[in-house]
Structures are given as C-alpha cells and as structure tokens.
Amino acid sequence: MSGPAGVGGPHTTAGEFRLRSVAISAYGPTVLEAMGYGAAIPIVPLLARELGASVGQAALVGALLGVGQVTTSLPAGALISRVGERRAMVAASAVGAAVALLGAWSPHLIVLAAATLITGMTWSVFLLARQGFMIDAVPSHLRARALSSLGGSHRVGMFLGPLLAVPLISTFGPRVAFIFSAVMSILALGLVLQVEDLGVDERRAGLADPASVRAVLWGHRHTLATLGLGVTAINGLRALRMSIVPLWGDHVGLSAAQISLIFAVSSLVEIGLFYPAGAVMDRLGRAWVAVPTAVLLGLGLVLLPLTHDFGQVLAVTVLMAVGNGLGSGIVITLGADTAPRIHRAKYLGGWRLFGDIGMSGGPLTAGGLIAIVGLAPAIVVVGAAGMVASGWIGWWVAALDRSRRVNERMPG
C-alpha cells in the first residue's frame, strides 16, 4: 500500500495512527452523500405520482434505484481498479450532483426514472470506492472499528438527511429534496478532493497483470460461495426488516406517523452501537458480531407476528435494531478481510454484488411467500430461515477468524 504514515499508509504504526486522522476525509463525504440520498429517495415515488404515474409505475420508478446498484456492482469494481478510489469518488459525487439537479427539474416521468437509475449507479461506485479507501488508510488491527464507523456514518447521514429536508419540503415542495441532495453531493465532492490517492502501487500492479472481473471472482469462488452467501443472508434480513415492519404495522392498525417514529427510534439505537460493534470485531473476532446480527434479525421477524400494538411492535423492532446496529460494517469488514492485494476492487465489486442480491432478493422472496401463505406465516418462515442461516454464517466467519489469527502470528 502507498501513502504516508499520517493517512494510514504502510509505515503507520499502532502508536501513531488514530481514527480521527481520517474522520473528515473518510466519514465526512459519506455522511454528506447519505444525507442527500436519504432526503431525496423517499420523494421519488411522490414526484413520480406528481408527473402522472400510477401507483404501480411510481413503485417501479423507486425500484430503479436498486436496479442501478445491483447492475453496477461489477462494473464499479472494474472502474475503480483502473482509476483508483479517489477519482471514482470524485466522479460519483460530481455525477450524483448533476443527476440530482436533473431529478429536481424532471419534466417527464422518463427523465425521473433515468435520474433514479443513474443515482443507484453512482451510489454503488461511491460505496465501493469509500470501502477501498478505508482499507488502504487504516491499519488492519483497527479495520473493523474503522469500517463499522463508516457504516455508522452512513446511518447518521440517512437519519439526518430526511430530518433536515422536512422543513424545506414543507416550504418549497418535494422537488427541493433533490436540490438538497445535489448540494450535499457538491459538499462531499469538496471533501473528496482533499483525500489522498492511496493504493497506487497495488493499482499499478493490477494494471501490469490484467485479469477480467470474471477471472478474479472465479479465483475466489470458494470464499464467495461460503462467506459471500453469508453476507447475502445478512443483507436479506436487513432489507426484510425495512419492508416487513411497515406492512405489519399497517396490519395491526398503526398510523404512518407511528411507524415513522418506530424507525426513528430504531435508527438512534443503531447509531449508538456502531463503534462498540467494531471494537468487538477487532478484539474478539468477526463471528462475535456476525452471528448475533443474523440471530437477532431473524428472531425479531419470528416474534413480529405476536405483536398487536405500538409498544409491542416498537420493542421487537428495537430488538432487530440492536442486531442491525451490531452488524454495522460487518459486510464490508468481511469483504476487506478476504480481498486480495492485487485486483482488490474487482473482487470487492463481486462481494458487493452478493450483498446487493440479498438486499433485493429478501423482499422479493417475502413478497412471493406473502402472496402464497399470507403475511404472518411468511414473516415467521423468513425469520426462521434467517436464524438457521446464522449457523452457516457462524461456521464460515469463525473459520475466517481462525485464519486471521494464524496470519497475525506469522512473522513478516
């Protein structure tokens, strides 16, 4: 790895490095981008309806965000492997700002749909690039804390963005959320421009020894088929929580305001857990976080059909929030642990694809089950499947922990 000691390069020692040394350069852009993202994305279906879309069409336009992310995971890895994390983040922020302004002044549904799709694509590039930057910038013994804090900064931004956008939207209408998003991307761009270009040596080595994304992923097929499926399950459970809780809340008669309050409380719980989760991963191992994350998310889903009022739904949702908060950064930390030194970005693109499949596949699976067996039985089935998956996750993550401990004891 290249980079001076002050930014977490190879010469950084345990005594010299502090996470606060990369706080602004790493976490600042993430908070700002997430604020804009969190403010604008919930408005997309509303603006689609304003432009004449039916309810189904509005939902489809909103879903294009996920389509953009999933389809860009592998190309993003290939792009970053050529231009580096810094340039990729600069490009993602600049394009994201332009596309947000396009969304703000969308004259037609097709334009809004295109803007939403491209937003998902730029977000995928940005998230992947920030992960690679942190791998280079932070010593391995602090990696989990750094990446959990990165996940936490994302949560902070997603919480603050909608909160700050509410008075603007109330005053100027829904389109101002996109202008807010563009401003956040421009501010993030300003911070990214101050970031050093790390990982230059590895990138040059990768360009000197080219390999296709397909060849890189095939070379790591065992890891992807074991740990990769584990992160698919974790992200699937996370996405299920976001889609299932509102449906169940509506089923038991909760208002939209009550459901929003439940998620606001859950977000605060998660924000409070991201740094302790990283410390546990660094000191005890990744399995101590990965397994409780899957168990608590699965258990919460199993218990959800037993709830019948606001207090009960809140309690179960907070239980799931504890699991999700403990899992802050677990997916990107496992990706960093297993990534090769050469062709890292291409590998991480594939790793991210496995997580994105979980994020999109979880709700789709639940939707199919709900159509077949009904809401409550479907929730129990997917929750139980998550708890079963925790065994698979625990087995392979524990094996990774053992391998890491052996490598850390080896000289050199």
N, C-alpha and C positions, 0 to 999 in steps of 0.2 A: 504494500500500500504506500502511496505517496502522500506527503503532507507534513507540515511541521508539527512539532510537539504540541503547540498551543491549540491545534484543532483536532487532536486525537490521531495523529499520524503514527507511524511505526515506532518513533522514538519516544512516544508518550509513555511515561511510567505511571504506576498506580499512585504514587505520591503526587505527581504533577497534575493529573487530569481531574477536572471537576465537571459534572454535567452542566453546571451553569455556564461553562465556557462555550457551549453550543446552543444555549437556550434560545437566544434571539434568532440565530441563523437556521436552526432546525425546527424549533417549535413555533416561532413567530409566523412564518409563512403558512404552516399547517393550520394554526388557529384562524388566521385571516381567511384562507381559502374555505375552510369548513364553515365559517360564519356566513360567507356568501352563498355557499352551497345549501346550507340549512335554511337560509331565508328564502331562496328562490324556488327550490324544488317542490315544496308543498303548494306553491302557487301555480305550477304548470297546469294541473288539471282544471283549475278555476279559470285561468286565462284561455285554455282550450275551449271551455264552455262559452266564454265571452265571445270567442271567434266563431261560434256556431256549431261546435262539436256536440254530438250526442254524449250521453254518459259513458257508453262503451268506447267511443272514439277518444274521449278525454282520458280514460283509463289507459288506453293503448299508447297515447302520446306520453303519458307519465312513465309507462313501462319502457319506453325507448331509452331512458337513462341507463337502465340495467343492461339493455342490449348493447349500448355503446361501450360499457365497461367490459362485458364478457368478450365481445369481439375484438377488443383492443389489447387484451392482456398479453398475448404472444407478440403481436407487432410492437407493442410498447417495449418489451424486453429487447427485441432486435434493435429498435431505435436507440435505446439508452446504451446498448453495448457499443454503438458506433460514436455517439456524440457525447456521452457522459451524463451523469446525473444533473449537474448544474445547468447545462444547456437545455436538457429535457424539461427541467422545472421552469426555466425561463420561458421556453416555448409554450408549455402548458398554461402558465399564468397569462401570458400575452393573448393566446388564442381564446382562453377562457373568458377574459375580459371582453374581447371583441364579440364573442358569441352571446355573452350575457346582454350586451347592448342590442344585439340583433333580436334576442328574445323580447327585450323591453319594447321594441318598436315593430314587433311582428304584425304585418298587415293581414296575414293569412295563416290558416292552420298548418299548412305545409311548411311554412317558414319556422313556426314554433316547433314543429316536430323535428326539423333538421337541427335547429339550435339545441334541442334537448338531447338528441342523439350525439352531437359533437361534444356537448358538455360531459356526457358519460365517458367519451373517449379521452378528453383532456384530463378528466379526474383520474382515470386509470393510469395515464402516464405520470401524473403528478405523484400519486400514491406510491407507485413503484419506484420512482426516482428518489423520493424522500427516504424510502427504506434503504436503498443502496448507499445514499449519502451517510446515513447514520452508521451503517456497517463499517464504513471507512473512517468515520470521525471519532468513534468511541472504542476504547479497549474492550476486549472480549469479556473481561470479568465484570464489566458494567453494562453489557449488551442488553440484558433483559430489562434492567431499570430504564435504560435509555429508550428502548423500543416500547415499553409499557407507557412511559411518559409521552412518547409520540402518539400512541393510541389514545392516551388521556387528553392530549392537546386537541386531537380530532373531536373528542366528545365535548370538550369545553366550547369549541367553536360551534358545533352543531346545537349546543344549548343556548349560547349567546346570540347567534345569528337570528333565529326567529323572534327571540325576545326583543332585540333592538329594532327589528323590522316592523313589529306590530304598530307602533305609533306612526311610522312613515306610511305604511299601507293604509291605515285608518284615515290619514290626511290626504294622501295623493293617489290612492288606488293601488291595485295589485301589481301593475307594471313597474312600480318603483322598486319592488323587491329585486328585480333584475338589474336595475341601476345600482342598487346597494351591492349586489353580487359583483358587478363589474368594478366598483370602487375597491372592494376587498381584494379582488384579484390584482388590481394595479398596485395596491399597497404591498401585497405579498411579493409581487414582481420586484418592487424596490428592495425588499429584504433579500430575495434570492440573488439579486445582482451583487450583493456583498459577500455571498458564500464562495468559499474557495473551491476550485475544481480538484477534488480528490480522486484517487483511484486511477490516475493517469497511466502508471506502469502496467497495471493489470489490463487496462483497456488496450494499450498498445500490444501487449502480448496476445490478447484475443484477436486483434486485427491481423497480427502476423501469423496466427494459426487459426484461420477461419473455420467455423463449424456452423451448420444450419441449426435453427432452433429445434427442429425435429431430432437431429443427431444428438444435441445436448440433452434433451429430455429423455431420449431412449437410453442414453448412458446412465441416467439416474432413475430408471424405471422402477427399481425396487423401492427406493425412497418414496417416490410419488405414489406407488401402489399401496404403500403402508401408511406412512405419516401423512401423505397427501390426501388419502381418503379420510384420515382422521380430521384434518382441517376442513374438509368438505362437510363432515358431520357437525363440527363445531359451528361453522358459519350457517349451516342449515338450521340449527337450533336457534341461533340468534335471529335469523330472519323470520322464523316461525313465531317467535315471541312478538315481534313487531306487527305481524299480520293477524295473529290469533287473538291476542288480548283485546284489541278493539272489537273484533267480532263477538267475543264472549261478553264483553262489557255491554254491547248493544243488546245481546240476547237476554241479559238479566235486567235490562232496563236502565242502565246508566246513561247519563247525558254525555254529549260531546265534551262539555266543559269538565266533567268528572274524569273522563278517560284522558283528556289532556293533562289534568292535574296528576293523575297516576303516573303518566310518563315523565312529567317534570320531576316528581319525587324520585322516580327510578333513576333518572339522569344524574341527579345530585348524589345518589348512593354510588353510582358507578364512578363518578369523578373522584370521590373520596377514596377509592380503592386502587386506582391505577398504580401509584408509586409503591405501596406495600406489596402489591402483586409482583412487580418487577423485582423488588428486594428478595422476596421468597424464591423466585425463579433463579436469581443469581446465587443465592446462598444454599438452597436445598435441592434445586433441580426443577426442570420444566414440568415434570409429572405432577408435582405438588400443586400446580395451578391448572394444568390441562384437565385432569380428572375431575376435580371439584366443579370446574366450569361446565362440563358436559352433564355431570350428575345433577347439579342444581337447576340447570336449564330444563333438563328432562323431567326432573321431579316436579318443578313448578308447573309444567304443562300437564302432568298427570293429575296434580291437585286442582288445577283451574276449574274443571267441571264441577267440583264440590263447592265452589263459591257461589253466593247468591246476592251479595250486596256490596256496596262500595268498599267498606272496610276489609272484607274478605278478599276481594279482587286486588285491592292495594297490597295486602300482606303477601299474597302469592306472587304478585308482580315484583315486589321488593326482593323476595327470595330469589327470583330469577335475575334481578338486577345485581344482587351480590355475586351470583355465578358469572354474569357477563362482565362485571367490574373486575373480578379476579382474573378474567381472561383477557384483560386489556393487553394488547401486544403479543399474545401467545402465538397467533398465527404468523406474524411477521418475524417473531423471535425464532420460531422453529425453522422458518424459511432461511433466516440468516445463518443459523447453526448448520444447516445442511447444504448451503450454497457452495459451489466450487469457487476457487480464487479466480480462475480464468472462465470467461463466458458466464459470469455470475448473473448479469442482467437477463440473459436469455433463459437461464434456469428459473430465476425469480418470476419471470413472466408466466412460465408454466405453473409455478407454485401458486401464483395469484389466480390463475385460471381455475385451479381446483377449488380455491376458496369462493370464487365467483359462482361456480356451478352450485355450490351449497347455498349461497345467498339467493339464487334464482330458483333452484330446484326444490328447496324446502317448502316454500309457499305453494309452488305448483303441485307438489305431491300432496300436501294437506288439502288443497282445493279439490283435487280428484277424490280423495278419501271422503271429504265432507259431502260431495255430490252422491257418493255411493252409500255411506253408512250414517251420515248425519254429523252435526257439529261436535257434540260431546264425545261420542266414540272415536271420531277421527283425532281429536286432541289427545285423548288417552293413548291411542296407538302410536302417534308420532312422538309423544313424550316418553313412552316406554322404549321405543326404538332408540331414542337418544341416550337413555340410561344404559341400554345394552351396548351401544356404541362406545360408552365410556370405558368399557373393558378393553376393547380394541385400541382405543387411544392410549390408555394407561400402559398397555403392554409395549407398544412401539415407542412411546415417549420415554418410558423408563429405560428401554434399550439405548436410546439416544443419550440419555443422561449418563449411563454407564460408559458409553463410548467417549463422551466428552471428558469424564473424569480421568480415564486412561490417557487420553491425549494431553491433558493438562499436566499429568505427572511425567510425561516423556520429556527428556532434555531437549533443548533447542526448539 
